[in-house]
Amino acid sequence: MNFGDTGIIGQYTSLAEMFRILEKVAPTDSTVLITGESGTGKELLVRALHRHSARADKPFVPINCGAIPKELLESELFGHEKGAFTHALKSRPGRFEMAEGGTVFLDEIGEMDILLQVKILRVLQEREIERVGGSGTKKIDVRIVAATNRNLEQDVATGHFREDLFYRLNVIPLHLPPLRERDEDVLLLMEHFLRRFCAVKKRAQLVLAQDVERILAAYSWPGNVRELENLAERLSILCDGDEAHPEDLPAKMLAQVGSISNLPPLKPRVNAFQRGGFTWPTISNLKELHLGMKDFFDIAEERLLDEALNMADGVKNQAAEILGIKRTTLIEKLKKRCPEE
């Protein structure tokens, strides 16, 4: 099982551990709770979890619990019967019914009203729902995955989140670290996004001046990966030349890091294309990973295929161009990996 299709890129140690857990839990129906700040990629992780589950051919139904007014959220989740409230002119199924056989993703569940939390607890315990205005219950078969940017244990202590619901959700906890704790991944991610945006915009590949790399490594990234991705898109549009310089960066970023001359030197890059060349794997590396040469080449090819398709948003012509191969060659490789494609 390969989780290279999550869209989450990095060498940070805890990410490797997270993918190891994800590989084990994906085929099960266990409830998963994903925590992390906004913009760290929680939904990407949940979608990958669904794709690699036994429910992959069934619906994936997300709902942002913090974006819908609490008086409407119950109807969105459970549906309603005709006449249940003003403007309920006909019966309507909710997200749980729409996801039958699949996965319901309760995003920002920490924002949910505590009275509605009781009903979610019932879904987890009894696997049944009751429509608003309904007189009976209905059994459902869904997997529930939740995510939040809040500290739910703290919310439990203050009475803002039900303790019993927290423990029902927290069967398999996964935490996505903020980007400021993944400084070794910042430049890796920026290069990935720049390759993607430059390919889509059909412009020459944009590289970063060394001072820009130092600024990016020192910045705190309050918007996490989402902020970094937005910056990559901005640079791919606004930079006139083929190299980005400090003056191309937002003023708030420059103001936060202060004088460039006072910034620490960049940490050495490991196992990545660098200005000085490429670090080749050694036989001892393969032995440590219990891989033969063919296994290593297969894994490397699979990861490059996944990355190119992700950069090209699934468009095979663009992915083949990024890889420097013919479209027919790409399709042959994909068919060899997944005969049904």
C-alpha positions in Angstrom: 0.0 0.0 0.0 1.4 3.4 -1.0 0.4 6.6 0.6 2.4 8.8 -1.7 -1.0 10.0 -3.1 -2.0 11.9 0.0 -0.4 15.1 -1.3 1.4 15.5 2.0 5.1 15.8 1.3 8.0 15.8 3.7 10.9 14.1 5.4 9.8 15.1 8.9 10.1 12.0 11.2 6.6 12.1 12.7 5.1 12.1 9.2 6.7 8.7 8.6 5.2 7.4 11.8 1.8 8.8 10.8 1.9 7.1 7.4 2.8 3.8 9.2 -0.3 4.1 11.4 -2.4 5.2 8.4 -1.4 2.1 6.5 -2.6 -0.1 9.3 -5.9 1.7 10.1 -7.1 2.4 6.5 -8.4 -1.1 5.8 -10.4 -1.1 9.1 -13.6 0.6 10.1 -12.0 2.2 13.2 -12.9 5.8 14.0 -10.0 8.2 13.4 -9.5 11.6 15.0 -7.0 13.9 13.2 -5.7 17.0 15.0 -3.6 19.8 13.7 -3.7 23.5 13.0 -5.6 24.9 10.0 -3.8 24.5 6.8 -1.7 21.5 7.8 -3.5 19.1 5.3 -6.0 17.2 7.5 -8.6 16.8 4.7 -5.8 15.4 2.4 -5.1 12.8 5.0 -8.8 11.9 5.4 -9.3 11.5 1.7 -6.3 9.2 1.4 -7.6 7.2 4.3 -10.9 6.7 2.4 -9.2 5.9 -0.9 -7.2 3.1 0.8 -10.2 1.7 2.7 -12.6 -1.1 1.9 -15.2 1.7 1.3 -13.2 3.4 -1.5 -15.9 2.8 -4.1 -18.6 4.3 -1.8 -19.3 8.0 -1.1 -16.9 10.3 0.7 -19.0 13.0 2.3 -17.3 15.9 4.1 -19.0 18.5 6.2 -17.4 21.5 8.0 -19.1 21.6 11.4 -17.7 25.2 12.0 -19.0 26.6 8.7 -22.7 25.8 9.1 -24.9 27.6 11.7 -25.7 25.3 14.6 -29.5 25.5 13.9 -28.9 24.1 10.4 -26.2 21.6 11.1 -28.5 19.0 12.6 -30.6 19.0 9.4 -27.5 18.8 7.2 -26.2 15.8 9.1 -29.4 13.8 9.8 -31.8 15.2 7.2 -35.4 16.3 7.9 -39.0 15.3 7.2 -41.4 17.5 5.3 -42.9 20.2 7.6 -40.2 19.7 10.3 -39.6 23.4 10.3 -40.3 26.5 8.3 -39.3 26.1 4.6 -39.1 22.3 5.0 -41.3 21.8 2.0 -40.2 18.2 1.3 -38.2 15.5 3.1 -34.5 15.5 2.6 -31.7 13.0 3.4 -28.8 14.2 5.5 -25.0 13.7 5.0 -25.0 10.4 6.9 -27.6 8.9 4.6 -25.8 10.2 1.5 -22.6 8.5 2.7 -24.2 5.1 3.1 -21.5 2.5 2.8 -18.8 5.2 2.7 -17.1 7.7 4.9 -18.4 10.8 6.7 -15.7 13.4 7.4 -16.7 15.7 10.3 -14.3 18.5 9.9 -13.7 21.0 12.8 -15.9 18.9 15.1 -14.6 20.9 18.0 -16.9 23.8 16.8 -20.1 21.6 17.1 -22.7 22.6 19.7 -22.6 20.4 22.7 -26.3 19.4 22.3 -25.6 18.1 18.8 -22.6 16.2 20.2 -25.1 13.9 22.0 -26.6 12.9 18.7 -23.2 12.2 17.1 -22.4 10.0 20.1 -25.6 8.0 19.4 -24.5 7.5 15.8 -21.2 6.2 17.0 -22.7 3.9 19.6 -25.9 2.7 17.9 -25.1 3.2 14.2 -28.5 4.8 13.7 -29.9 8.3 13.0 -33.2 10.1 13.3 -34.2 12.8 10.8 -35.3 16.2 12.2 -39.1 16.0 12.6 -38.9 12.2 12.2 -40.7 9.6 14.4 -38.3 6.7 13.9 -34.7 5.8 13.6 -32.8 4.4 10.6 -29.7 2.2 10.7 -26.7 3.4 8.7 -23.4 1.9 7.7 -20.7 4.6 7.5 -17.2 5.1 8.8 -16.7 8.3 10.8 -13.5 10.3 10.6 -13.2 13.6 12.5 -10.7 16.4 12.5 -10.2 19.6 14.6 -7.7 22.4 15.1 -8.7 22.7 18.7 -7.3 21.0 21.8 -10.3 18.7 22.6 -8.9 17.4 25.9 -8.7 21.0 27.1 -12.3 21.6 25.8 -13.4 18.5 27.7 -11.9 20.0 30.9 -13.7 23.3 30.4 -17.0 21.6 29.6 -17.1 22.7 25.9 -16.8 19.1 24.5 -18.3 15.9 25.8 -15.9 13.6 27.4 -17.7 10.4 26.2 -17.8 11.7 22.6 -14.1 12.5 22.8 -13.1 9.0 23.8 -15.4 7.5 21.1 -13.7 9.6 18.4 -10.2 9.2 19.7 -9.8 5.5 18.9 -7.0 6.2 16.5 -5.5 9.6 17.0 -3.3 11.2 14.3 -1.6 14.6 14.6 -0.3 16.7 11.7 2.5 19.0 13.0 2.5 22.6 12.0 4.9 23.7 9.3 7.0 25.7 11.8 8.0 22.4 13.4 8.9 20.9 10.0 11.5 23.4 8.9 13.4 20.7 7.0 10.3 20.3 4.8 9.6 24.0 3.9 12.0 24.1 0.9 11.0 20.6 -0.2 7.3 21.7 -0.2 8.0 25.0 -1.9 10.0 23.3 -4.7 7.1 20.8 -5.2 4.5 23.5 -5.5 6.6 25.7 -7.7 7.1 22.7 -10.1 3.4 22.2 -10.2 2.4 25.8 -10.8 5.1 26.5 -13.3 4.1 23.4 -15.3 0.4 24.4 -15.2 1.2 27.9 -16.3 3.7 26.6 -18.9 6.5 28.8 -17.7 10.2 28.1 -17.1 10.9 26.4 -13.7 11.3 29.0 -11.0 14.2 28.6 -8.6 14.8 30.4 -5.3 17.7 32.7 -4.5 19.6 31.5 -1.4 18.4 34.5 0.6 14.8 33.6 -0.2 15.5 30.0 1.0 16.9 31.4 4.3 13.8 33.6 4.7 11.4 30.8 4.0 13.2 28.5 6.5 13.1 31.2 9.2 9.4 32.3 8.7 6.8 30.9 11.2 4.1 30.0 8.6 1.0 30.8 10.6 -1.1 29.6 7.7 0.9 26.4 7.4 1.1 24.5 4.1 -1.9 26.3 2.7 0.0 29.6 3.1 3.1 28.2 1.5 1.1 26.8 -1.4 -0.5 30.2 -2.0 3.0 31.9 -1.9 4.2 29.4 -4.5 1.3 30.3 -6.8 1.9 34.0 -6.3 5.6 33.7 -7.2 4.8 31.6 -10.3 2.6 34.4 -11.5 4.4 37.6 -10.4 8.1 36.7 -10.8 9.4 38.1 -14.1 12.7 36.1 -14.2 13.5 32.5 -13.5 14.8 33.2 -10.0 12.8 34.5 -7.0 14.5 37.2 -4.9 13.6 38.7 -1.4 11.8 41.6 -3.0 9.3 39.1 -4.6 8.2 38.0 -1.1 5.3 39.6 0.9 6.2 42.5 3.1 4.8 40.8 6.2 7.1 37.9 5.7 10.2 40.1 5.4 9.1 42.1 8.4 8.7 39.0 10.6 12.1 37.5 9.8 14.0 40.8 10.1 17.5 41.4 8.7 18.5 38.7 6.3 22.2 39.0 7.4 21.1 37.9 10.9 19.3 34.8 9.7 20.9 31.4 10.5 22.6 29.5 7.7 20.5 26.8 5.9 20.6 23.3 7.3 22.1 20.7 4.9 19.5 19.1 2.7 19.3 15.4 2.9 18.4 13.0 0.0 17.3 15.8 -2.3 18.4 17.5 -5.4 20.8 20.3 -4.3 22.9 22.9 -5.8 25.9 20.7 -5.4 24.3 17.6 -7.0 22.3 14.5 -6.0 22.8 12.1 -3.0 22.8 8.5 -4.4 21.4 5.6 -2.2 24.1 3.1 -1.3 23.9 -0.7 -0.9 23.9 -0.3 2.8 20.9 2.0 2.5 19.0 -0.7 0.6 20.0 -3.3 3.1 18.7 -1.2 6.0 15.4 -1.0 4.2 15.4 -4.7 3.3 15.1 -3.8 -0.4 16.6 -5.3 -3.5 17.6 -3.2 -6.5 14.3 -3.9 -8.4 12.2 -3.1 -5.4 14.0 0.2 -5.0 13.5 1.1 -8.7 9.8 0.1 -8.5 9.2 2.3 -5.4 11.1 5.3 -6.9 9.1 5.0 -10.2 5.8 4.7 -8.3 6.6 7.8 -6.2 7.6 9.9 -9.2 4.5 8.8 -11.1 2.3 9.8 -8.1 4.0 13.1 -7.7 3.8 14.0 -11.4 0.1 13.1 -11.5 -0.5 15.2 -8.3 1.4 18.2 -9.8 -0.7 17.9 -13.0 -4.0 17.4 -11.1 -4.4 14.0 -12.8 -4.0 15.3 -16.3 -1.9 12.6 -18.0 -0.5 14.7 -20.8 0.9 17.2 -18.3 2.2 14.5 -16.0 4.1 12.9 -18.9 5.6 16.2 -19.8 6.7 16.8 -16.2 8.4 13.3 -16.2 9.9 13.8 -19.7 8.3 10.7 -21.1 5.6 10.1 -23.8 1.9 10.0 -22.7 1.7 6.4 -24.0 4.7 5.4 -21.8 3.0 6.9 -18.8 -0.3 5.1 -19.5 1.6 1.8 -19.9 3.3 2.2 -16.6 0.0 3.1 -14.9 -1.7 0.0 -16.4 1.2 -2.2 -15.3 0.7 -0.8 -11.7 -3.1 -0.9 -11.8 -4.5 -3.0 -14.7 -8.0 -1.6 -14.3 -6.8 2.0 -15.1 
